Amino acid sequence: MSSDLTFRRATRDDLETIVAMFADDELGKTREDASLPLNRKYTDAFEALSHDRNQCLLVGEREGDVIAYLQITFVPHLSRLGSVRGQVESVRVRSNLRGQGIGKLLMRESIRICREHGCTLVQLTTDLKRDRTRKFYEDLGFKVTHHGMKMVLEH
């Protein structure tokens, strides 16, 4: 079950699996490219992120297989007395393993890491189309406190 799940920082060897999890999703299949060899944009981004001390690329692993992923960005602020926030993004669990509590353990681990890093709060966004996902986060104790906004910049 989920108790045999371990967590560690992602390595370059995990990248194909991570990108496949991004693409194995109703929204991700329209914006990700899991074809092999991987698009260089993924490898370049991974290289930059893995050397940034304000990034944590976390994988959940069971029996040597990566089955979950998320990214935490530690965002220092002047507000709230110079606090640090943990911004959680790109939460994924392999689609055939959802509903087994893996996501809950992954999120609890991310909260633990944020506390260890000195964060005063953990924040995230989820697409408005993801009603079940919003309920999942609320069940973990997250509250809807703001309306997020995005602007896509075309290149």
FENCOR-V828548 format. One record per run of one state. SS is the DSSP state (H for helix, E for strand, C for the rest). FROM is the first residue (numbers start at 1). LEN is the number of residues. If there is no record, write none. Layout:
ss	from	len
SS	FROM	LEN
SS	FROM	LEN
//
This chain:
ss	from	len
C	1	1
H	2	3
C	5	1
E	6	4
C	10	2
H	12	12
C	24	4
H	28	3
C	31	9
H	40	11
C	51	4
E	55	8
C	63	2
E	65	12
C	77	2
H	79	4
C	83	1
E	84	10
C	94	1
H	95	3
C	98	4
H	102	15
C	117	4
E	121	4
C	125	6
H	131	9
C	140	16
//
